[in-house]
Amino acid sequence: MDLALTIFRLGVGIGALLVGVGLLIAVLSLRPLVRDIRALATDTRRLSRLADEQLPELLEHARTVAANAEILTEDVAVRLEQSRMAAEPPPRRMPGMPVQSGDAAGDEHIA
């Protein structure tokens, strides 16, 4: 029985030693990852500070661009309407109306 208990304790000891070595290897292999995570966190803080500083200026610029876009849209709509009116043919003569030039002199009117 003592031999079995000794073998068991030896196996537990070796197993615990292997687990410890495995944890040490895992920690050592994760060090670059931890360093990268810290660098990313630092970059995130820097970017959020930069966004807080420049956000009001960007919003003001966006408002200006939106206002200019509204003015340009109205201008384009007016020009489009003008070009549509210019492209339309003159109104046609109503059926039953006399055929006569609008430039006819007073004595040239057809009765």
Backbone as CSV, one residue per row, in Angstrom:
resi,resn,N_x,N_y,N_z,CA_x,CA_y,CA_z,C_x,C_y,C_z
1,MET,0.825,-1.177,0.000,0.000,0.000,0.000,0.872,1.243,0.000
2,ASP,1.996,1.165,0.715,2.892,2.315,0.743,3.465,2.595,-0.636
3,LEU,3.708,1.570,-1.395,4.235,1.750,-2.732,3.216,2.439,-3.633
4,ALA,1.966,2.048,-3.525,0.911,2.664,-4.329,0.730,4.127,-3.938
5,LEU,0.784,4.427,-2.646,0.654,5.802,-2.177,1.844,6.644,-2.621
6,THR,3.016,6.091,-2.623,4.207,6.801,-3.074,4.115,7.093,-4.575
7,ILE,3.685,6.108,-5.338,3.530,6.315,-6.781,2.461,7.380,-7.053
8,PHE,1.357,7.339,-6.283,0.301,8.326,-6.452,0.825,9.731,-6.149
9,ARG,1.525,9.879,-5.030,2.045,11.207,-4.661,3.082,11.690,-5.679
10,LEU,3.903,10.788,-6.174,4.882,11.141,-7.189,4.174,11.597,-8.470
11,GLY,3.131,10.912,-8.851,2.359,11.293,-10.035,1.681,12.645,-9.847
12,VAL,1.121,12.879,-8.677,0.489,14.173,-8.394,1.540,15.271,-8.416
13,GLY,2.693,15.022,-7.838,3.764,16.011,-7.815,4.231,16.344,-9.226
14,ILE,4.444,15.313,-10.054,4.870,15.539,-11.442,3.770,16.273,-12.209
15,GLY,2.525,15.894,-11.982,1.405,16.565,-12.654,1.328,18.040,-12.267
16,ALA,1.495,18.332,-10.981,1.462,19.724,-10.526,2.638,20.494,-11.110
17,LEU,3.792,19.886,-11.189,4.963,20.527,-11.777,4.720,20.822,-13.260
18,LEU,4.137,19.888,-13.986,3.830,20.104,-15.399,2.787,21.210,-15.592
19,VAL,1.790,21.248,-14.725,0.787,22.320,-14.801,1.457,23.665,-14.548
20,GLY,2.346,23.737,-13.579,3.061,24.980,-13.286,3.917,25.420,-14.466
21,VAL,4.629,24.459,-15.072,5.454,24.781,-16.230,4.570,25.246,-17.389
22,GLY,3.444,24.600,-17.569,2.509,25.005,-18.626,1.980,26.417,-18.392
23,LEU,1.636,26.728,-17.158,1.174,28.084,-16.850,2.276,29.107,-17.079
24,LEU,3.493,28.773,-16.706,4.611,29.688,-16.919,4.831,29.922,-18.417
25,ILE,4.760,28.889,-19.205,4.914,29.031,-20.663,3.769,29.867,-21.240
26,ALA,2.553,29.639,-20.748,1.406,30.410,-21.240,1.563,31.894,-20.908
27,VAL,2.010,32.187,-19.698,2.206,33.585,-19.296,3.295,34.229,-20.142
28,LEU,4.393,33.537,-20.342,5.479,34.085,-21.150,5.059,34.284,-22.609
29,SER,4.240,33.379,-23.125,3.821,33.528,-24.516,2.746,34.613,-24.668
30,LEU,2.046,34.954,-23.610,1.014,35.993,-23.674,1.563,37.391,-23.422
31,ARG,2.816,37.518,-23.030,3.386,38.846,-22.761,3.322,39.773,-23.974
32,PRO,3.676,39.329,-25.194,3.542,40.235,-26.345,2.093,40.665,-26.587
33,LEU,1.169,39.756,-26.346,-0.242,40.088,-26.508,-0.676,41.151,-25.504
34,VAL,-0.231,41.022,-24.281,-0.559,42.017,-23.257,0.052,43.367,-23.625
35,ARG,1.267,43.366,-24.133,1.918,44.607,-24.548,1.130,45.267,-25.684
36,ASP,0.658,44.451,-26.645,-0.135,44.993,-27.749,-1.474,45.538,-27.260
37,ILE,-2.081,44.863,-26.317,-3.353,45.334,-25.767,-3.166,46.676,-25.062
38,ARG,-2.086,46.813,-24.324,-1.818,48.100,-23.661,-1.588,49.206,-24.686
39,ALA,-0.860,48.897,-25.758,-0.628,49.900,-26.804,-1.937,50.291,-27.483
40,LEU,-2.807,49.307,-27.722,-4.107,49.613,-28.324,-4.971,50.467,-27.399
41,ALA,-4.913,50.181,-26.107,-5.684,50.984,-25.149,-5.163,52.423,-25.118
42,THR,-3.851,52.582,-25.182,-3.271,53.928,-25.222,-3.692,54.662,-26.486
43,ASP,-3.654,53.982,-27.622,-4.081,54.600,-28.878,-5.560,54.970,-28.830
44,THR,-6.372,54.123,-28.226,-7.804,54.407,-28.121,-8.048,55.648,-27.283
45,ARG,-7.354,55.770,-26.170,-7.497,56.977,-25.333,-7.061,58.216,-26.094
46,ARG,-5.959,58.117,-26.834,-5.466,59.265,-27.608,-6.470,59.662,-28.684
47,LEU,-7.019,58.675,-29.383,-7.992,58.971,-30.429,-9.282,59.560,-29.876
48,SER,-9.709,59.085,-28.718,-10.936,59.644,-28.134,-10.710,61.086,-27.676
49,ARG,-9.527,61.394,-27.147,-9.225,62.790,-26.787,-9.180,63.670,-28.028
50,LEU,-8.570,63.165,-29.091,-8.491,63.908,-30.341,-9.884,64.153,-30.929
51,ALA,-10.742,63.144,-30.857,-12.114,63.301,-31.352,-12.874,64.322,-30.516
52,ASP,-12.687,64.310,-29.200,-13.351,65.294,-28.337,-12.883,66.708,-28.650
53,GLU,-11.613,66.851,-28.984,-11.083,68.185,-29.284,-11.567,68.685,-30.642
54,GLN,-11.642,67.811,-31.636,-11.932,68.251,-32.994,-13.384,68.085,-33.405
55,LEU,-14.196,67.443,-32.566,-15.584,67.215,-32.926,-16.378,68.504,-33.128
56,PRO,-16.258,69.524,-32.269,-17.021,70.755,-32.518,-16.672,71.406,-33.859
57,GLU,-15.405,71.431,-34.197,-14.993,72.005,-35.479,-15.554,71.197,-36.651
58,LEU,-15.512,69.884,-36.543,-16.057,69.037,-37.596,-17.563,69.219,-37.735
59,LEU,-18.267,69.345,-36.627,-19.713,69.563,-36.692,-20.045,70.900,-37.336
60,GLU,-19.282,71.933,-37.010,-19.511,73.245,-37.612,-19.271,73.176,-39.122
61,HIS,-18.226,72.489,-39.518,-17.937,72.332,-40.943,-19.061,71.550,-41.636
62,ALA,-19.566,70.527,-40.974,-20.663,69.730,-41.546,-21.919,70.582,-41.692
63,ARG,-22.192,71.444,-40.720,-23.362,72.339,-40.823,-23.204,73.286,-42.002
64,THR,-22.004,73.823,-42.183,-21.753,74.736,-43.304,-21.944,74.016,-44.641
65,VAL,-21.410,72.813,-44.729,-21.546,72.047,-45.962,-23.017,71.729,-46.231
66,ALA,-23.759,71.383,-45.187,-25.180,71.072,-45.373,-25.955,72.301,-45.824
67,ALA,-25.641,73.461,-45.255,-26.321,74.689,-45.668,-25.985,75.024,-47.118
68,ASN,-24.732,74.889,-47.488,-24.334,75.141,-48.873,-24.994,74.148,-49.821
69,ALA,-25.127,72.916,-49.397,-25.778,71.906,-50.241,-27.246,72.259,-50.442
70,GLU,-27.889,72.777,-49.417,-29.295,73.173,-49.552,-29.438,74.320,-50.547
71,ILE,-28.550,75.295,-50.474,-28.587,76.428,-51.407,-28.332,75.942,-52.832
72,LEU,-27.345,75.072,-52.996,-27.038,74.544,-54.330,-28.204,73.717,-54.879
73,THR,-28.868,72.973,-54.024,-30.007,72.177,-54.462,-31.129,73.071,-54.960
74,GLU,-31.391,74.151,-54.226,-32.427,75.087,-54.668,-32.037,75.733,-55.998
75,ASP,-30.764,76.088,-56.144,-30.287,76.700,-57.385,-30.425,75.723,-58.558
76,VAL,-30.086,74.477,-58.337,-30.204,73.469,-59.390,-31.674,73.261,-59.750
77,ALA,-32.547,73.282,-58.755,-33.975,73.105,-59.035,-34.503,74.248,-59.891
78,VAL,-34.087,75.482,-59.588,-34.523,76.633,-60.376,-34.001,76.520,-61.803
79,ARG,-32.742,76.174,-61.965,-32.169,76.049,-63.311,-32.819,74.910,-64.091
80,LEU,-33.127,73.832,-63.417,-33.792,72.716,-64.067,-35.179,73.121,-64.548
81,GLU,-35.888,73.853,-63.719,-37.219,74.340,-64.117,-37.110,75.288,-65.308
82,GLN,-36.115,76.161,-65.293,-35.923,77.090,-66.409,-35.586,76.341,-67.691
83,SER,-34.732,75.348,-67.611,-34.365,74.597,-68.812,-35.546,73.767,-69.301
84,ARG,-36.371,73.275,-68.391,-37.557,72.518,-68.787,-38.541,73.435,-69.513
85,MET,-38.706,74.644,-68.987,-39.615,75.606,-69.614,-39.083,76.000,-70.998
86,ALA,-37.783,76.139,-71.134,-37.201,76.516,-72.422,-37.293,75.371,-73.426
87,ALA,-37.274,74.159,-72.962,-37.298,73.001,-73.848,-38.710,72.640,-74.284
88,GLU,-39.722,73.096,-73.583,-41.102,72.766,-73.950,-41.492,73.501,-75.223
89,PRO,-42.219,72.840,-76.100,-42.686,73.529,-77.305,-43.758,74.556,-76.929
90,PRO,-43.955,75.562,-77.775,-44.974,76.557,-77.458,-46.348,75.893,-77.418
91,PRO,-47.274,76.487,-76.706,-48.592,75.864,-76.596,-49.255,75.759,-77.964
92,ARG,-49.962,74.693,-78.186,-50.616,74.449,-79.470,-51.934,75.206,-79.543
93,ARG,-52.381,75.403,-80.753,-53.649,76.084,-81.000,-54.785,75.171,-80.558
94,MET,-55.747,75.778,-79.902,-56.907,75.019,-79.452,-57.762,74.678,-80.673
95,PRO,-58.361,73.518,-80.680,-59.218,73.152,-81.812,-60.388,74.146,-81.924
96,GLY,-60.684,74.520,-83.139,-61.778,75.438,-83.388,-61.363,76.896,-83.388
97,MET,-60.116,77.178,-83.050,-59.614,78.556,-83.044,-59.104,78.873,-84.453
98,PRO,-59.207,80.145,-84.891,-58.709,80.496,-86.224,-57.189,80.416,-86.270
99,VAL,-56.676,80.051,-87.431,-55.231,79.996,-87.638,-54.803,81.386,-88.070
100,GLN,-54.053,82.066,-87.225,-53.656,83.448,-87.511,-52.385,83.751,-86.748
101,SER,-51.535,84.527,-87.324,-50.295,84.904,-86.677,-50.596,85.904,-85.577
102,GLY,-49.893,85.785,-84.486,-50.062,86.742,-83.403,-49.444,88.087,-83.750
103,ASP,-48.617,88.119,-84.812,-47.945,89.355,-85.203,-48.694,90.079,-86.327
104,ALA,-49.874,89.625,-86.636,-50.614,90.246,-87.752,-50.977,91.678,-87.402
105,ALA,-50.937,92.531,-88.399,-51.307,93.939,-88.200,-52.817,94.028,-87.986
106,GLY,-53.246,95.187,-87.503,-54.660,95.354,-87.170,-55.577,95.162,-88.341
107,ASP,-55.181,95.561,-89.526,-56.072,95.432,-90.671,-55.948,94.058,-91.332
108,GLU,-55.073,93.226,-90.876,-54.869,91.919,-91.473,-55.597,90.802,-90.726
109,HIS,-56.351,91.163,-89.709,-57.039,90.133,-88.928,-58.052,89.388,-89.766
110,ILE,-58.120,88.104,-89.579,-59.098,87.277,-90.281,-60.349,87.238,-89.437
111,ALA,-61.437,87.422,-90.077,-62.696,87.457,-89.349,-63.251,86.099,-89.099
